[in-house]
Amino acid sequence: MPINRRRAASSQISSNKKIEGHRNEEHFANLISGEVIHGTQKGDVRDNAGNLYSVKGGKKWQIFLYGYDRISGSKHLKVLQNCLEAFPEDPRKYFRDRVEIIEFKEEFIRKNGRDRAKLLSNQEIATKFPRNEYIASKNRLNSATKSVYEDLLKQEFRHNFLNEAIFNMNEVDFLAIKDTTFESDNLFKVFSRKDVLEIFTSKLMPSTSSAGLVPEDFNVAGQKTLLVYETRPETTKNIVEIEIRNDSETHYRQVRFNMYSKDALVLLVGNSHENSTKPESKKVKYYGLN
């Protein structure tokens, strides 16, 4: 029975996002009389003073997509290594066992209906498949994300973690965001590394994801590490989602760090002020805390 439950963006969507990203880089570079830096490094544009900018646009950004070697060799992102190690090195066993579980759930739904499937407990399934690596991996990941959560509760570690994730440990000087989501004025809003880290470190707190509600799948909580911010007292919203990508044998045991643009701008614009001393262009606004 073929299983087709693609969760990643299609190749066409990914390609369109890359094209739009390159356009934004070229546009921003022209506005500040800078140059685009081609490649996969964090810096996208360099200005005449040698400062590096990471240029972002769209609704959701992929801050990074790293494999095992990059994570295990990192200084602070290494905290995510156990999340990768929750999954077996050989992807074939994982995908075979994934198909086994989904086929079982889909057959159960055909015989008993989706409402009854929602009542089928994980323990019942685990008892039926005691050596299933798909189940075991999800349970190990649940434990691993709890450990990441504990580390991210520490403010100094959270600062260093975000610095390595977003700026590659001080490699990049500024974050330039094309605003199509918050005030939707299409202006590039520029924030220094120092200010971004100060705002995000103070405003963001870690969390973990709840269990999914897909009756065809084996749903376990804690499959994602989250960073959230308070929108009003006792109400939070996700701004960062860190997940393990296991889309195929090629894209397996990879960490994807996604950030939502509107929420990033809510925090950055809302906690800083426009810096009028740097009027590079009517289409570029610089912000600062001082």
Secondary structure as UniProt FT lines:
FT   HELIX           11..31
FT   TURN            32..33
FT   STRAND          35..36
FT   STRAND          45..46
FT   TURN            48..49
FT   STRAND          52..56
FT   STRAND          60..66
FT   HELIX           68..72
FT   HELIX           77..80
FT   HELIX           81..84
FT   TURN            85..86
FT   HELIX           91..112
FT   HELIX           114..118
FT   HELIX           122..128
FT   TURN            130..131
FT   HELIX           133..152
FT   HELIX           155..167
FT   TURN            168..171
FT   STRAND          174..178
FT   STRAND          188..192
FT   HELIX           193..203
FT   STRAND          205..208
FT   TURN            215..216
FT   STRAND          224..232
FT   TURN            233..234
FT   STRAND          235..245
FT   STRAND          254..260
FT   HELIX           261..270
FT   STRAND          273..274
FT   TURN            276..277
FT   TURN            282..283
FT   STRAND          284..288
//
